[in-house]
Amino acid sequence: MAEHVEAAPALHVQKQIIQTQIGKAMVKGQTWFLIDCKWFKNFKRFVGLDEAWDTFGVPDDHPGPIDNSSLFSDEEHGIIRESLIDELDYVLVPTESWNLLVDWYGTVNSRTAISRQVIEYGVFVKHYKVEVYLLQLRLCKDFNLESETTQKFSKGDTIGTIESVMKKIYRIPDDEETKIWSSFNTNSFEELTKRENTAQDVGLFHNQLVVIETRSENGSWIRQAKRTYQASSTVSSVTDKSSTAGPSNIITARFSPYSYPSESRAAPGLCGLCNLGNTCFMNSVLQCMSNCPPITKYFLNEEHLNELNADNPLGMSGEIAKAFGELIQTMWSGRHSYTMPHNFKLQVGRYAPQFSGYQQHDSQELLTFLLDGLHEDLNRIKKKPYIELQDSSGRPDKEVAREAWDNYRKRNDSIIVDFFHGLLKSTVVCPDCSKVSITFDPFCYLSLPLPTKKERTLEVLLFHFDPSQKPTHYTVIVPKKGGYITDLVENVGSLSGLPTDNLIVTLVIRSHFHKFFASNDSLEKIDEKDLINIYEMPIQSDTHVIVPVCLWQPEARHGFSHNQLFGDPLLIAAPRKGCTYDVLYQLVLHKLQRYLRVPDDNSSWWNTKMNGDASSVEDLPADENDKSCSDSSDCNGEAMQRKLFSFYLISSNPGSGYEVEKIHNDGNPLQFPKYMGQSFVAAKWTREAHEQFYDKSIDDTEDDMSTRNDQQALKLKDCIELYTTREKLGADDAWYCPTCKKHQQATKKFDLWSLPKILIIHLKRFVYNRYRREKVDRTVLYPMRGLNMSEFVLNKTHPEAMYDLIGVCNHFGGLGGGHYTASCQNQNDQKWYLFDDNSVSELSEHAVVSSAAYVLFYMRRNSYDEKMELN
């Protein structure tokens, strides 16, 4: 049942308190709590914190007790699901907010709370955020993998803390001298000598091996003994079981963040990158950059070492450029079929704390950081001059553009600017005074919007009134904005041929009805991930009532919980008069006929004497005169004819959680509440009955093939045209007019003035706004050869802008976890390859163009025709 709930203050008071608290900045060491995003969204609507919903004029339901069960993969042991996304799957609230929400609304059970600590990220740039996922490390003693175990640590834990934990695990006295080593592969270790450094400081990653070393019996260190052995040409493996025990079978090698066994050879450039823990977003970007010929040649010839600008205050002390250069050297050495970009990941985390840790990120955001970081680290301008910007003042575009580019190059001059930077023309017109402002701004990639439709699709499951028919799955097209449940019902009615008045739309969560939608409810309240069940039912009248029924298998020693429900919830048309217990039982049996294997009348099961079923609930009321007994707790162990299940009425009260009331089989007509609200009838099963007689096949639905929505593929030029279309600025993006002296919703237009030698095109597949977050999966058809951009270039003196594709960063999946890969053309053999983390495989050209394309890399013809030769 829900936890104890105190009287909550007025809704406007709740709104004010929580709004103030969640707006506070995080402080290192604080505890914050995760709350299911859907529950918190319902809470915000209920108290008026989410003003976007006020316009619909429909009162929102009480959110009920806090329910975080959707965030767990194993709720009993407190293990949360992998790849949860902030603001999509969960929200973070400080301790004081959590305590108040629990006091006001309660929780579904005592395991709901998910607390996490705020830690400090970054070395040079400090950043505070909640550590949702702890760092799991593999531990072993004295390089003996048979002693391996796993343990979770905070990224803020020091090496000294990790050492102390390992001493306890391996029963090493606290005062005994030990060494701590981190392993990067089977023959590369680094001693962690500074005990005050944190796991983040030294770059420990998910599932990395950490070794605690003790002195051998003669007082020597294993690693020291091994160093003399390493002078020989033989290199053995830690896992080499054929070697004799002792120091000679332990591998050591000079630490190298990218080293791997020399026998793993591959063609230059065809080197995979190991996933360090949700780092596929980084690997895909690195592979695309690695296959930009002029950039790779620049780093292979170590030209970057001569142009490092370590004193640039906008740079990263040259560390990003050096780490990227080291990685390129390894990837193109031809000595490794895969490598581990540990050092590069460490440097990125130091200067961009948002990428520290091991959660999934947006590859395009990392690419933006990388291009900017490499540019500033390699900026040939050591002292940037001050330049006063001038207005266009009606001068010719050519003159203003040349001035803007020259001024930019006076402060920015690097290999990145040479190949990746172009120039955009921006024209803004004031709607009142017609003031025209023209500026020319540099860019290093184009973020192209994808034309979106005014409709969206919803997946629904239609349950027919005739239970012998399989439920039918429909993909229904509904308005994206401004639509109502009426629109959904009309579409389903048209597709199914059923009267719309007979369709009831419900939101089902964990096998119970979370919400019954009214016809004027907004469709925008339905998320794509919601399970929408639609039931064909007769219209409720004076003769019958619609009764919601859920299937329930309780757990011993636990009160009612939605987690104990199973199967699809049912809607029963029960007669208002004369509906006895047995009548309701037969109606439910009828609805379940396709899933039941009812035992024969002569089966011994009907008369089995049960002396304590493990699934019974000890604290539920018993009735020794009840004819409906279906478990021992109801019948007090008496041997009598049994039903497959018995009935209870479950009521949800915001102030006291759930009330469980036994429905007695006394032969009298049942009295149903006039308004069911969040109440429902629970058909209580024993575990034995559930396992023996209920069988719901997972493919027990039919697909309506006519509703499959094959969205028309877009062309890349459609996206470019949309990018260069004039648009009116929104109220939040208003432009300050120097003539009117106020902000105006002006019109703005982008035009391409000059294009770079390597053109990066970012397809804006991820849409974020105050209403929803979604990914646009529409296929964009992009040419592999001969992308002619000349028609979009405003500058008539621009050289021919014909481009060929050299790389694609792909994203698969939705906004949750998802996975990134890269498709790149190797400049040595001109073949295409798929880079999927540490795996590299040849790719046919027709497979390069796909709906997963996210970032495109094009190189202009005749801009770089040198072969990949080293000086």
N, C-alpha and C positions, 0 to 999 in steps of 0.2 A: 504494500500500500504506500501511498504518498507519505512523505515525512510530515511532521507536525507543521501546521501552517498558522501563522499569526494573522490578526486582522490587518489588512493592507490599507495604506492611506489612499486618499483620493487619487484618481488616475493622473491628474495634472501634477500632483506632488511627486508621484512615482517617476513621471516623465522628467521633471526638473532634476530630481536627485540623480537618476541613472545617467542622464545626458551630461551632467557636470562631471561625474566620476569617470566615465569611460573616455572623456576628453583629456584627461590628465596624461602627462608624459610618463613613460616608464622609467623606473629607477632600478639600478643594479641591485639584485638581491630580493626584489619584491616577488610575491607570488601572485600569479594571475590564473584565471580559470577558463577552460574551454567550454563553450555552450553551443549546442547544435544550432546551426545557422537558421534552420527553418523555425525552430521554437522561438529563437530570439526575434526573428522577423514577425512572427505572430504577436509576440509581446509588444513590439514597437507599434504595430498597427492598433493593438488593443488600447494602449495608453496615449496614442496620437504622436508618437515619436517619429513615425514614418509618415510625413505629410503627403507623400505622393499618392496615398490611398484615400485621402479625405474627399476627393472629388467624386467618388462613386456613390457616396451617400448611403452606403450599406453598413450597418453596424457590424464590427468584427467580433468573432467569438473569443471567449476567454481562452488563453493559451494553454490552460491546464498545468499540471506539474511539469517541472523541467525534465526533459527526457533526452539523454545523450546516447541512447543505445545505438543509434545509427553511426556513431563515431567509433564504436568498438569492433574489433575483430574477435576478441575474447573478453566479454564483459566480466566474467567471473574472476579472471586473473588481471583485469585492468589493462589489457593490451589494446591499444588503439589501432585503427586501420592505417595502412601505409598510404603515403601520398595524399594526406588530407590537405586541403587548400584553405588558407585564411580568407575569411569573408565569403567563401563559397560553401564550404562544409561546416565551418565553425566560426565563431567570433570569440574574441578574448575580452574578458572583463576583469578588473582588479578585485582583490579579495573582498573589499567592503561592498562592492556591487553584488558579488556572488552571494554573500551572506544575506543581504537584503532580499534578493530575488528568492532565495530558499525560504526565508521567513514568510514572504508574501504568497508564494506559489507552491512551495514544497518540491519534492523530487519523487520520481516514480519508484526509486529504491535507493538504498544506502550506497550503491556502487556508482552513482551517477557522477560524482565529483571527479573532475580531471584537472589537477593542479600542476602548474609548471613554473619554473623559476625564470626571472629576467636575468640575462647574462650580458656581458660586454663583448661585442664583436669588433674585430679590426685591431690592428697594431698601430698604424699611423693615423687612421681616421676612426674615431670611437663611435660606436653605434650600439644602441641597446634594443634588444628584442627578446621575446619569450622563446625559450628553447623547448619547442614542442616535442622534438624527437631527440632522445639521448643517443650518445655515440656508443655503439657496440664494438668492443675490441675482442680479438682472440688472444688469449694469454697462454704462455707456456713457461716452463722452468728449464733452464740450462739447455735450451735449444732442442729439448726432447718433445717432439710433437705428440707423443703418446700421453703427455701430461696436459694437453691443450684443453682449455675451457673458455667460456665466453662470459663477459661481464659488461654491464652498461655503465657509462660515466657521463658526466656533464663535460661539455667542451671547455667549460671554465675550470674544471679540476686541474690541479697542478700535477706535474710528473711525480712530485713527492707523495701526493695523495694516491696516485695510481700504484706507486711502489708500496705504500702501506697496505693497500687492499691486496696486492699480490702476495705480500709477506704473510698476511692472514690466511689466504687461500692455500698457499703451499707450506704453511706452518714453519716459516722462517723466523727466527728470533728477531725482535725489533732492532736490537743493537748489532746484528750481523751485517757486515759490509756486503753490498750487492751492486750490480750494474744493471741498468735498464737499456734495452736495445729495441729499436723499431725496425721492422722488416718491410722492404718494398717489393721483394720477390724472393725466390728461393736461394739467391746467392748475393744479396745486397742488404747490409744492415748499417744502422747509424746509432751510435751511442748517444743517449739523451743525458747529458751531464748536468744541465741546469735544472735542479729540482723545482725552482720557483716558476719555470715556464709552464704555461697551460697546454692542454691537449691541442687547443686551437693554434697557439703560438708555434708549435713544432709541426703542425699540419697532419696530425693523426686523422685517419679517415675510417669510414665504416668497414668493419671486419678486418682491419689491419692487425697483423701479428705483432704482439709486444712480448719481449722475452725478458725475464728476470734471471740474471746470472749470479751464481754463487761460486766461491773459490772451490777448486778441486781438493782432493785429500792432501795433496802435497803443497797446498797453499797458492797454487798458480791459478790464473784465469784461463778459461778455455780458449777465449779469443786470442790471447797472447800466444798460447801454444800453437794455435792454428796459423798465425801469421807467418811463422817460419815454414810451416808446411805449404803455404800458398805459393812459395817461391817456385815450386815445381810446376810443370806444365799441366798437371792434372787438376781438374776442378770437379769435385763431387757434390752431391746434393744433400741437404739436410734430411731429406726423406729417403736417403739411400740405405735401405735396411740390410744390404749385404756387407756394409762396412762394419768393422769391429767397433765396439763401443769405446768411447773415449774422445779425446780432443781431435784426433785425426779425422773423424767423420763429420766434423762440424764445418759448415761453409762459412767463409768470410771473403769479403772482397772490398775494395775501396768503395766508399759510398758514392753512388751515382743515382740521381733521382730518375733517370730514364734508362738505366741499364737493364739488359735482359741477356739470357744465355746466347752466346755467339752462334750456336748452331741454328737458331731460329732466323733464317735468312729470308729476305723477300726483295722484290724489285724496289728500287728507290721510289719513295712516295707511297708505296702500298703497305703502309704500316698502320695497324689498328691502334686504337686508344682504349685502354681499360677503363671501365666504368668504376669510379671511386665511390659510388653511392649516389644515384640520381644525377650523374654528371653527363648524361647523354646530350643534354642541351649544349654543354661546353664542347664536347667531342665533335659534334656536327659542325659547329662554327670553325673549330680549329682545322678540320679536314677541308672545308671550303677555302679558308685562307691559305692553307698549305698548297692548294692547287691553283693559286693565282701566280703564274710563272714569274713576273717581274719581282714580286714580293719574295717568293721563295729563293730566287737567285740572289737577291740582295742580302738575305740572311745567310745563305749557304756560303757566300763569299766573305762573310763577316764584315761587310761594309758598315753594318749598324754600330760596330764597336768604335769606329772612327767618328760617328755622328751622335754618340750618346750625349744627351743634355741633362746631366745629373742634377744641375742646379736650377732647373726650371721649376718655379714654385707651383706651376699648374701640372707638372709631370709627376712621375712615380719614382724619382731618383734613378731612372734608367732600369729599374728592376723588371718591369713588365717587358720591355724590349729584350733584355738579356734572357729572361726566362723563355720568351717566345722563340728567340734565336736558338737557344739550346735545344728546345723541342723540335724545331725544324731540322736542325743538324741530325738529330737522332732519327727522325721520320724518313729522311732522305739519304741515310747512310747506307741503306741496303743490307744492314746487318740484323734487322729486327722485323719480325712479322707483326709484332705489336709492342707497345710500350705503355708506360704508366705516367700520365702528365701530372705527377704529384707536385713538383716544384712550381709549375705554372699555376696550378690550382691554389697553392699556398700564397703565392704573390698576389693573385687576384683577390683572395680573401682579405689580405692585409690592407689593400688600397680601396677595395669596394666591399665593405662588410655585408652588403645585401647579398653577395654571392658566397659568403662563407657558410660553413655548415654543408649539409648534404640533402637539401630539399630541391625539388624540381624548380627550374626557373625558365624564363622566356629566353630563347636563344638569340632573338633579335636584340634584346636588351644587353646581353653579354657582348654581342658583336659591336654595338654602339660604344660600350665601355672600352673594348679592345682597340677599335680604330682610334678613339680619342686618346687612349693611353699610349699607344704606339706613336701617334703623331707628336704628343707633347714630350715623350721620352727622346724622340729623334728630331725634334725641332731644331733646324739649323740656325734659327734666330736666337742668339744668346741673350740679347737685350731688346725687348720689344719697344718700339717707339710709340709715343702718344700720337694718336691720329684723331682729329676732330671730324666727325661725320657731317656731311652737307646734304641738304635736301635736293631733290632732283630739279626743282624750280623750273620745270618746263623744258629742260635740256634734252637733247636727243638720247634715246635709250643707249645707243652705242657708246656715247661719251660717259654716261652715268655708270654703265656696266663696267667699262674699262677702269674707271676711277675706283669703283668698289672692289674689283678683283686685285688691282695693284695695291690698294690699301691693305687688303687681306693678306696678300703675299708678303708685305713688309713685316708682318707679325707672325705669319705662319708659313713655314717652308720645310717640308719633310717628304719622305718617300710616300707617305700616305696622301698628302696633298697632291703630289705629282700624279698619282694614279686613281685616286678615289674621289676627289673633290670636284664638284661642278658649281654652277651658278643658277639661281632661281630668280625670276622677276616676280615681285609681289605688287599688285595694284589694289589699293583700297580707296573706295569712293564714299564720301559722307552723304547720307540720304537727305540731309537738310540743306547744306550749303554747297554741295557738289564738289567739295574739296577733294582733289586727287593726290594721293600719296603713292609714290613709286619708289620701291627699294629693291636692291639686288643683294641677295644673301647666299652665302656658300652652303652646300649640302654635301653629305657623303653617302647618302642613300635616299631613295624615293619610297615613301610609305604610301602605297596605293590603297584606297578604299575599295571594297568589293561591293558592287551594286546589290542592295538588299531588296527583297520583295516586301510587299505590304502584308503578306500572309506568312504564317508559320504552320508547322505541322505538329499535331498532337497524337500520341499513341494511346488508344483507348481499347478496352476489352468489354465487349457486349455479352452479357449473360441473358440468354433467352428464357422466357417464362416456362417453356417446355424444357425440363431438366435433361431430357434425353439428347438434346442438341448440344454440341460442343460450343463453348464460348468462342466468339469470333473476334479476331484482332483487326482493327481498322486503323489506318493512318489518315487522319482527318485534317483538311486544310481549314484554318480559322484565321480571322484578322489578327495581325500582330499587335495592333493598338486599338483600343476602343471597342473590342469585341466583348460579347457577353455569353453566358452559358447557353442562352437561347440559340446563338449561332452554332455552337457545337451540337446541340440536340437536333437542330434542323438538318445539319449535314449528316449526322448518323442516321436519322430517320430516313433521309433520302437514299442513303447507301443501302440500308437494310430493308427498306420498305415497311418499316413499323411506324405506327402513329406516334408523333412526338409527345403527346400527352401521356403516353405509357412508358416513357423513358425517365429514369431517375439517375442523376449523375452524382457519383460519390468519389471521395478521395480516400484511398485505403492505405493505411500504414501499419505494418506488422500485423496483418490479418484481422484488422478491425476497422470500422468506419470512423475515420478521423473527422470527416465533414460531409454533410449532405448539401449540395449546392442549390441555391435558389436560381430561378431563371434570370434574374437581374444581377447576379454575381458577375464580377469582371473576370474575363479569361486571363488577364494579366496576373491574377493570383495563382495561376497554375504554372508550375515550373515544368521544364522538359523531363525532369527525372521523376515527377510525380506518377504514382500508379493510379490511373483513373479507370474505375469500373462503372459501367453503365448497365442498369438492370431494366429489363422489360417487365413491367408490373401492371396489373389492373389499377385504375384510378381509385384512390382511397375514397370510401363512401360510408354510408350508414350501415352497410352490410358487412364490411370487412375492414381490417386495419393492417397496415404494413408494419411487420415486426422484424427488426434487425436481430440476426442470430449469428454468434461467433462460436467457433470450435475451440475448446479449452482443455488442455491437459495440465493440471496443476503439478507443482513440485512439492515434495515433502518439506514441511517446516517453513514454507514460504507462503505469504499471502498472495492475493491476486496481482498479476503483472501482465502487461500486454505481451511480454516476451513468451508467455506460456500459451498464447493463441497459435493456431496453425490453420493452414488451408485458406480458401477464399471465404470471406464472410457471406452470409446469405440474407436475402430479404424474403420473408414469408408473408403471403396474403392470408391472414388468419380471420375467421369469422368473428365479428364483434360479439355475437351471442352464441353461447353453447360451445365455445372453444375450451374444451377440457384439456387436461395434461396429455391424455392419450391422443387427442386430435392433433395437438401441436407436435407431439412426437412423430406421428405418422406423416405430417406435412414436411417435417425436417428430413425424415427418412426418404420421402419422395424426392426432395431436392438433391439429396446426396446419392441417389440410386446409381449413378455412373461411377462412384468412387468406393462403394461399399461391397463387401463380400459377407453378406448376412449369413450366420451359421444356420444350419438346418434345425427345424423344430425339435428334432430328437437329439441334437448335439448335447453332449455332456457339459459343454461350456455353460449352457443356460443354468445349470444347477450346481455349478462349481462353488464350493464353500471357500471364500477368500478370508484369510486371517491377517489382513494388513497389507494392502497394496502399497508399494513404495511411492507411487505417484499420488496417493491420497493426501488431502490437506487436513492436518490434525485440528486446526482451529476453526473448521467450518461446522455449522450446526448439523446434528444428526436427528433423524426422525424414525424411531423404531416402528411406527405404524405406516410409514410411507411405502407405497407399492412401487416406487420408481427407482429403487436402489440399484446403483450400477457399480458400487464399490463397497469395500468393507466398512469404511468410515460412515457411510450412509446407513448401512444395514446392521451395524454392530456385530458383524460376523455371522449373521443368520443366513442359512442356506435357503434361498428362495429364487423364484423366477426373476431374471435380471433383464434390464434393457441395456442397449449399447452405451447409452449416455443418460445423464440426468440434467435437469435444468436449474439454472440459478439466474437471478436478476442482478446485473452489475450496474451500479449507479456511480457516476463521477460527481463528487462535490468539491468545488475549489477550496472549501475551507477545511475539509477533513479527508481528502483522498478518495478512495474507492470503498463503496459499501457493497457487500456480498450477501444477498438474501436468497435462501433456499426457496424454490418453487415446489410446493407440495402436491403430490398426486392423491388428492382426496376425492376425486370424482366430480368436484364442483367446477363450474366455468371459471376460467382464469380472468382476472381483472388487470388489464394492461393500463399503464399510465396514459392519461389523455395526451400528454406531450412527452415523447420518449427522450428528446434532447440527446445527451451523450450516454443515456442508458441503453442497455441491450441485454438480450437473453444469451447466456453462455451455456452451450451444450457441453457438459463436463464429461470427459472421457478418462478412463483409467489408461495407464500406459499399455497394459495388456490388450485392451480392446482396440486402442489406437493402432498398435503394431500388427494385430492379427486381421482386423476387418476394414481398415481404412487404407486405400491405395489410390493416391492422386498422381497420375503420370505427369511428368514435367512438360511433355509436349501435347497436353490435353487441350489444345486450342487450334482453331483454323484461321488461316490468313486470308483476308479478302484481297486477292491479287489486284483487283481493279483500283485499289487506293494507293498503290505504290507510286510514290512521287519522284519521278526521274527529272530532277531539276536540269534545266538547259544549261549547258556548259558556257562559261564566259570566255571571252577572248581577252588576252592581256591588254590589247589596245582599248577595249571597253573600260578597263580600270584606269588607264592613262587619261582617257577622255574625261572620265568622271573627276579625276584629280585636277585637271585643268579647267573644270567648269566653274563659272562664277557662282558664288554662294553668299547667302546673307548670314552674318555673324549672329550667334546666339546671345542672349542677354548676359550669360556668364563670360562671354568672350568679347564684350563690347570694346570698340576701338576709341581711343581718346582723340577727338578732332581738335587740332591746335587753333582752328578758326572759330568753331562754336564754343570752345573751352569746356567741353563736357564729353562724356562717353556716349558713343553712338553705335547702334546696330548697323554698321556699314556693310557694304558688299565687298567681297574679297575674291581675287582671282590669282592663281599661280600660273606662270608660264615658264617653260624651260628655255634658258638662254644659252648655256654651254654645258656640255655633258662630259663626264670624266672618261678616262681610258677604260677603267673597270667600273661598270655600272651595277650597283646593288639595288635590287628591287624587293621591297618588303611588302608582302600581301597581308593586309590587316584583317586576319581571320578572327582575331579575338575582339569581341565587342563588349565593352564595359560601359554601363550607365547605371543610373539610380534605380532602374527597374529590374534589370536582369544582367547576367553574364552569359555569354554564349559563344560558341565557335561556329563560324561560317564554313561549312564543308563543301561548298560549291566548287566544282572543277574549273580551274582556269587554264585555258589552252595557251601555252606559250611556245614560241618557235625555238627550236634548238639551234637553228642557223638562220642568219639573215633577218634579225630583228631590226627593221628600219625605223629609227627614231627621228629621222630628218624632218618628217611631216609635223612633228610636235615641237621642233626647235624654232624659237622666234627669231633668233639671230641668223640672218640670211648669209653671213660670211662664215658660218660654222662649217668645219670640214665634214665630209660624209660621215654620217652616224649609223653605220651598219655594224651590228653586234652579233656575236656567237656565244652560245651558252657554254660555260665552263664548270658550273657547280650549282647544286640545289640543296638547300637545307629543308628536310622534310619533317613534318610533325604528324604523328598518328595519335588517334584517340581524342578525348574531349578535354575540358578544362581541368579535370582532376589530375591524374598522373600523366598520362600520355607518354609518348616516346619519340625521340629525335634520331634521325639518321641523316646521312649525307650521300648524295650522288654526285660524283666528280669525274672529270675527264683528266686522265693522266697525260701530261704533256710530252712524255717520252714515246709512248706507243699509241697515243690518241684514242685509247679505248676508255669506255666508261666503267666505273667501279662503284659498288655500293659499300659504304663505310658504316657499319653497324657496331658501334663501340669497338671491341678488339677484333671483330670479324671483318675481313675484306674479301669481296667476291666480285667477279666480273658481272657487268650489267648490260643487258641488251638496250639499244637506244630507245626502242619503243616503250620501255619501262621507266624511262627517265621522267616523262611527263605524267603526272598523277595528281589526284585531288589532295594529296598530302603536302604538295609544294608550299613552302612558307617564305623562304628567302631565296631569291634567284641571283646568281652571279653571272654577268655578261662581260665579255671583253671586246673592245672595239677593234675591228679589223685594221691591219696595217699600223697599229699603235705599238705593237711589240712583237717582233718576229724572230727574236734571238732564241737559240736553243738553250736548253738547260745545261750549260757548260760552266765549269768552275774555273776561276782564275788560278 
